[in-house]
Each structure stands twice: as C-alpha cells, then as structure tokens.
Amino acid sequence: MLPFRPIVIEDKPAAEEIFRQEPARVTERCFADLFLWRRRYRTQIAFQDGFLYVLSLAGDGKNLYYLFPPGKGDRLAALDQIAQDAAERGASYRIYGCTPTQKEQVETLAPGRYRFTEDRDNFDYIYRREDLAELKGKKYHAKRNFINRFLQEHEGQWRYEPLDPNRHSDSILALHRLWCQRRPDGAGAAEGCAVRQALEYFEALEMRGGVLYLRGEATAFSMGCLAGDTLTVQIEKATADIPGAYPMINREFIVHAGTDFDYVNREEDMGIEGLRKAKLSYRPTELSVKYLLEPLL
C-alpha cells in the first residue's frame, strides 16, 4: 500500500518540485488547490520513487479517486502502485486529472488497459492575462458595459485593496457568510472552510488576492496562486445583486496581481450550466482537457 497520509503545508516545496518536472496549465498543478480543499475531499498524499500520489477518500460511494501521478520515472510502475493500493483497500478506482500528453504516454505503455473519458465538467478555463486585464475588443463589449455601469453608479464610492489577511479577514468572512445565506442548497459550507484556510495560510501558500469595497463594505474578493506561467484563481465571490461586482473584482484582481504570469486559470465549471456560460463569456484562449481513466484489466 502506498504511504498515504494527510496533506500538510510542509509538503509544498516537494510537491511543487515535482509539478515543475511535468508542467501543465491545470488546477491539479497548484499545491494551494490541493491544500485548501483537503478537508472537503479528504485528501491524502504520498511521495514515492519520484512521483506524487494524491488520493481522495471522499470518493463517490463506488470508487476511490486518485490523481494521475505527476513526476519523472517509471510511469507504468506508478500506475501499478495505484492499482495495488486500491486492491489492498478492497475498492474499485478511477484516475482523474490526466492530460492529453499523459494519455498518449499511457496508451503507448499500456494499450487497452484503461478506458479514457473526456472529463468535460473538470476542464480548466485558461485566459490570457492581458485579455482579462484590458477587456479590449468587441468580444468584451458586454463586460465593459457592466464595469462602466458600476463605475458610473458608484463613482467615488468604491476602492480596491490588495488582500492582507491581517486587515481583511473579518470583512471577507462576513461577505462569504452572506453569500452562503443566499445559497439554500448549502453549497457554501465546504467553500467556507477553504476560504478560512486560504486566509490562515495566505503567506505560506504564497497566495495573491484582492478585495473590492463599496461604501466601506466588502462587496467582492478574489484569491489565487501562481503555478509556472499561470495564476490560478481558487476563490472568487461577490454580492450578486450589485451589477458589475463580479466583472469588477475579476478585472481589478488581474490588473493588480502582477505581471509575472501570462495566463489565468479560472478552473472548472463542474457541469453547472450558469457557471459554464459565465466562464465561456470571458472567451478562454484554451480549455485544459483532462481525462478520467477507468481500469479495464
């Protein structure tokens, strides 16, 4: 059995070193994402023979879910380790987060061993930094209109501040509680934990963030982390009944987050129709394709 254990903040350097060996613009290459959602997915981690193994014990009630193991070395042996680990747990399993390059490698190494299914609900939306910062051209006309409306209606009443947990935690948590109250499905509970973790480990995770204030009250915030040439936005919330609040925090965060990245990953849509429509409306430069692997042998 692989030496899985709960993920801790001290795993960051070792995990990121492995990510650098096999870069890809996908959420799963951002340590902060694994760490912030570790409680929601009951994430465990293991390092062995040059590979990083990630296991979600939350599963789906039928299967265990393992991240396709990034790293350098004997890839087939790494996949064998996952199969053996699942067998020793007496469970069936699936492997998620497989990139097209990794798919080709597995099909060459082990033809016919897995069924590959495009995991469309978990494709990441990738944008050019300058597109989101400048919103130029006809394709962003509607976004500019929302922002102009916000600016006109709230002239002199708003401000943006780079996120400092020591100064902004209370207002961010208050805004998030309000957001949760307006979600009767209870969807905000797990995300609330991630928000608190992001604030607590903000410096250790080397996160970046911003807060949008309107008439002295926080009305939107955004947080993300840098992985290679890509800023991954993990959490973004706004007061939905204020027109333009979401486009404003989206733009202001990217404008102020720095220029040391070329792309922005706004993560997946989870198959939610409204979220998919919103992410597509920002005209991604690419969708990071991922495959789900089902063992056949």
C-alpha positions in Angstrom: 0.0 0.0 0.0 1.2 3.5 -0.8 2.3 5.5 2.2 -0.6 7.9 2.1 -1.1 10.5 4.9 -3.0 13.8 5.3 -1.5 16.6 3.3 0.2 19.4 5.3 1.6 22.8 4.5 5.2 21.4 4.7 4.5 19.3 1.6 4.5 22.4 -0.6 8.2 22.5 -1.6 8.4 18.8 -2.5 5.1 18.8 -4.4 6.0 21.9 -6.4 9.3 20.5 -7.4 7.5 17.5 -8.9 5.0 19.8 -10.6 7.9 21.7 -12.2 9.2 18.5 -13.7 5.9 17.9 -15.6 4.2 21.3 -16.0 0.7 21.8 -17.3 -1.9 24.5 -17.0 -4.3 22.6 -14.9 -5.7 23.1 -11.4 -4.0 20.0 -10.1 -0.6 21.5 -10.6 -1.3 24.2 -8.0 -0.4 23.0 -4.5 -2.7 25.6 -2.9 -5.7 24.0 -4.6 -4.9 20.5 -3.2 -4.3 22.0 0.3 -7.3 24.3 0.5 -9.8 21.6 -0.4 -8.1 18.8 1.5 -10.9 18.6 4.1 -13.7 18.6 1.5 -12.2 15.7 -0.4 -10.4 14.1 2.5 -7.2 14.4 0.5 -4.2 12.2 1.3 -0.7 12.5 -0.3 2.3 10.2 -0.8 5.7 10.6 -2.3 7.4 7.6 -3.8 10.1 6.9 -6.5 9.9 10.4 -7.9 6.1 10.6 -8.2 3.4 12.4 -6.3 0.3 10.4 -5.4 -2.9 12.1 -4.3 -5.9 10.1 -3.1 -9.4 11.5 -2.4 -11.0 9.3 0.3 -14.3 11.1 -0.2 -14.8 9.1 -3.4 -18.3 8.9 -5.0 -19.6 6.0 -2.9 -18.4 3.5 -5.6 -14.8 4.3 -6.4 -11.7 5.7 -4.9 -10.2 8.7 -6.9 -6.5 9.0 -7.5 -4.9 12.0 -9.2 -2.9 10.9 -12.3 0.6 10.8 -10.7 2.9 13.6 -11.9 6.6 13.1 -11.8 9.5 11.5 -13.6 10.4 7.9 -13.6 8.7 4.6 -14.4 5.1 5.7 -15.3 3.8 2.2 -15.7 5.1 1.2 -12.3 3.5 4.3 -10.8 0.1 3.3 -12.2 0.7 -0.3 -11.0 1.2 1.2 -7.5 -2.2 2.9 -7.7 -3.9 -0.4 -8.8 -2.2 -2.3 -6.0 -3.2 0.4 -3.4 -6.8 0.2 -4.4 -6.8 -3.6 -4.4 -5.4 -3.7 -0.9 -8.2 -1.3 0.2 -10.7 -3.6 -1.5 -12.1 -0.9 -3.7 -12.5 -0.1 -7.3 -10.9 3.1 -8.5 -10.7 5.8 -11.1 -7.8 8.1 -12.0 -8.6 11.8 -12.7 -6.6 14.8 -14.0 -4.9 13.0 -16.9 -3.6 15.5 -19.5 -3.6 14.7 -23.3 0.2 14.2 -23.1 -0.1 11.7 -20.3 -2.9 9.9 -22.1 -0.7 9.4 -25.1 2.1 8.1 -22.9 -0.2 5.6 -21.2 -1.7 4.4 -24.5 1.8 3.6 -25.6 2.9 2.0 -22.4 -0.2 0.0 -21.7 -2.5 -0.2 -24.7 -6.0 -1.4 -23.8 -5.5 -1.2 -20.1 -7.7 1.8 -19.5 -10.9 3.4 -20.9 -10.3 7.2 -21.3 -13.2 9.5 -21.0 -13.1 13.3 -21.5 -13.9 14.8 -18.1 -15.6 17.9 -19.6 -17.0 19.2 -16.3 -13.5 19.5 -15.0 -11.8 21.1 -18.0 -10.0 24.3 -16.8 -10.7 27.6 -18.4 -7.5 29.4 -19.5 -7.3 33.0 -20.4 -4.6 35.4 -21.5 -3.7 37.8 -18.7 -3.9 40.9 -20.9 -7.3 39.9 -22.1 -8.8 39.9 -18.6 -6.9 43.0 -17.6 -7.7 45.1 -20.6 -11.1 43.7 -21.9 -10.3 45.1 -25.4 -12.3 44.4 -28.5 -15.9 43.6 -29.5 -15.9 40.3 -27.7 -15.7 42.0 -24.3 -18.2 44.7 -25.0 -20.8 43.4 -22.5 -18.2 43.1 -19.8 -17.1 46.7 -20.3 -20.7 47.8 -20.1 -21.1 46.1 -16.8 -18.0 47.7 -15.5 -18.9 51.2 -16.8 -22.3 50.9 -15.2 -20.6 50.0 -11.9 -18.2 53.0 -12.2 -21.0 55.4 -13.1 -23.4 54.3 -10.4 -20.8 54.2 -7.6 -18.4 57.0 -8.6 -16.2 57.9 -5.6 -17.8 55.1 -3.5 -15.6 52.1 -4.3 -12.0 51.1 -3.8 -9.8 48.0 -4.5 -7.2 46.8 -2.0 -4.6 44.0 -2.3 -5.7 41.3 0.2 -3.9 41.4 3.6 -5.3 38.7 5.9 -4.4 40.8 8.9 -6.7 43.6 7.7 -9.3 42.0 5.5 -10.2 38.6 7.1 -13.2 39.8 9.0 -14.8 41.6 6.1 -14.1 38.6 3.7 -15.6 36.1 6.1 -18.6 38.3 6.7 -19.2 38.6 2.9 -18.8 34.9 2.5 -21.3 34.2 5.2 -23.8 36.5 3.4 -23.1 34.6 0.2 -23.8 31.3 1.9 -27.1 32.5 3.4 -28.3 33.3 -0.2 -27.5 29.7 -1.3 -30.3 27.5 0.1 -28.6 24.4 -1.2 -25.9 24.6 1.4 -23.2 24.7 -1.2 -21.1 27.2 0.7 -20.2 25.1 3.7 -17.2 23.3 2.2 -16.1 26.5 0.4 -16.2 28.4 3.7 -13.7 26.1 5.1 -11.4 26.7 2.1 -11.8 30.5 2.5 -10.7 30.3 6.1 -7.8 28.1 5.2 -6.7 30.4 2.5 -6.7 33.3 4.9 -4.9 31.4 7.6 -2.2 30.1 5.3 -2.1 33.0 2.9 1.6 33.8 3.2 2.7 30.2 3.5 0.8 29.3 0.3 2.2 32.4 -1.4 -1.3 33.4 -2.5 -2.4 36.6 -4.0 -5.8 38.3 -3.6 -7.8 41.5 -3.6 -10.9 43.0 -2.0 -13.4 45.3 -3.6 -15.1 47.7 -1.2 -18.3 49.7 -1.9 -19.3 52.4 0.5 -16.9 51.0 3.1 -18.3 47.4 2.9 -16.6 44.5 1.2 -18.6 43.6 -1.8 -16.2 41.2 -3.6 -13.0 39.3 -3.1 -10.7 37.0 -5.1 -7.7 34.8 -4.2 -5.3 32.7 -6.2 -1.9 31.2 -6.5 0.9 31.2 -9.1 2.0 28.0 -10.8 4.5 28.3 -13.5 3.3 30.9 -16.0 -0.3 30.7 -14.8 -2.2 32.4 -12.0 -4.9 30.0 -10.8 -7.9 31.7 -9.2 -9.2 29.4 -6.5 -11.9 31.5 -4.8 -13.9 34.5 -6.1 -17.1 35.8 -4.5 -19.2 39.0 -5.0 -22.5 40.4 -3.9 -24.6 39.1 -6.8 -27.3 41.8 -6.5 -24.8 44.6 -7.3 -24.5 44.8 -11.1 -20.9 44.7 -12.2 -19.4 43.5 -8.9 -18.2 40.2 -10.4 -16.6 41.8 -13.6 -15.0 44.5 -11.4 -13.3 42.1 -9.0 -12.3 39.9 -11.9 -10.6 42.8 -13.7 -9.2 44.6 -10.7 -7.6 41.4 -9.3 -5.8 40.6 -12.5 -4.7 44.2 -13.0 -3.2 44.3 -9.6 -1.9 40.7 -9.2 1.3 41.4 -11.0 2.8 40.9 -14.5 4.9 37.8 -13.7 2.4 35.4 -15.3 1.0 35.1 -18.8 -2.2 33.1 -18.3 -5.1 32.9 -15.8 -6.7 29.6 -14.9 -10.3 30.2 -13.7 -10.7 26.5 -13.0 -13.6 24.2 -14.0 -17.3 24.7 -14.2 -18.3 21.4 -12.5 -21.0 20.9 -15.1 -23.1 23.9 -13.7 -24.8 25.5 -16.7 -24.7 29.1 -15.3 -21.1 28.8 -14.4 -20.1 27.3 -17.7 -21.9 30.2 -19.5 -20.1 32.8 -17.3 -16.7 31.3 -17.9 -17.2 31.0 -21.7 -18.4 34.6 -21.8 -14.8 35.7 -21.0 -13.6 33.9 -24.1 -11.0 31.5 -22.9 -7.9 31.1 -25.1 -8.0 27.3 -24.3 -9.8 24.7 -22.3 -7.3 22.4 -20.5 -8.6 19.0 -21.5 -8.5 16.2 -18.8 -9.3 12.6 -19.0 -10.8 10.2 -16.4 -9.2 6.7 -16.5 -11.2 3.6 -15.8 -9.1 0.4 -15.5 -10.2 -2.4 -17.9 -7.6 -5.1 -17.0 
